């Protein structure tokens, strides 16, 4: 499975933050991106859970683009 990358520009934010993670590191990716967003982009979403959900959704989209099966996506992202 290929590495995934997500960053602020994926959410139309004017910021160069980007994180890349290998398969199995999706939770770490969500944690780090959420921490960054809470510190630097508080106007993006009203609370931490909204950040986390948006980032996890983006990761799922990336996995879908990588032609992963639905089962593989569910297993990777919980």
C-alpha positions in Angstrom: 0.0 0.0 0.0 1.4 3.4 -0.9 2.0 6.3 1.5 -0.7 8.9 1.9 -0.3 12.6 2.3 -2.7 15.2 3.7 -2.1 18.9 4.2 -3.8 22.2 4.8 -4.0 23.0 1.1 -6.4 20.0 0.8 -8.8 22.0 2.9 -8.3 25.3 1.0 -6.1 26.7 3.8 -3.2 29.0 2.8 -0.6 26.9 4.7 2.3 24.7 3.7 1.7 22.1 6.4 1.7 18.5 5.0 2.1 15.1 6.6 2.8 11.8 4.9 2.2 8.4 6.5 2.6 4.8 5.5 -0.1 2.2 5.8 -1.0 1.7 9.4 -0.1 5.2 10.5 -3.5 6.8 9.7 -4.2 7.5 13.4 -0.9 9.2 13.8 -1.6 11.3 10.7 -5.0 12.3 12.0 -3.5 13.2 15.5 -0.7 15.3 14.0 -2.9 17.1 11.5 -5.6 17.8 14.1 -3.0 19.2 16.5 -1.7 21.5 13.8 -5.2 22.6 12.8 -6.2 23.3 16.3 -3.2 25.5 16.8 -3.1 27.3 13.5 -6.6 27.1 11.9 -9.2 27.4 14.7 -11.6 29.1 12.2 -11.6 26.0 10.0 -13.9 23.9 12.3 -15.6 24.5 15.6 -14.1 21.7 17.6 -11.5 18.9 17.6 -13.9 16.1 16.6 -14.9 18.1 13.5 -11.2 18.5 12.6 -10.6 14.8 13.1 -13.6 13.8 11.0 -12.6 16.0 8.1 -9.0 14.7 8.1 -10.1 11.1 8.4 -12.6 11.7 5.5 -9.7 13.1 3.4 -7.5 10.1 4.1 -10.4 7.7 3.1 -10.7 9.7 -0.2 -7.0 9.3 -0.8 -7.3 5.5 -0.1 -10.2 5.3 -2.5 -8.1 7.1 -5.2 -5.4 4.5 -4.6 -8.0 1.8 -5.6 -8.2 0.2 -2.2 -11.2 -1.9 -1.5 -13.8 -0.7 0.9 -12.8 -3.4 3.4 -9.1 -2.3 3.2 -10.2 1.3 3.8 -12.3 0.3 6.8 -9.5 -1.8 8.3 -7.0 1.1 7.9 -9.1 3.9 9.2 -11.4 2.1 11.7 
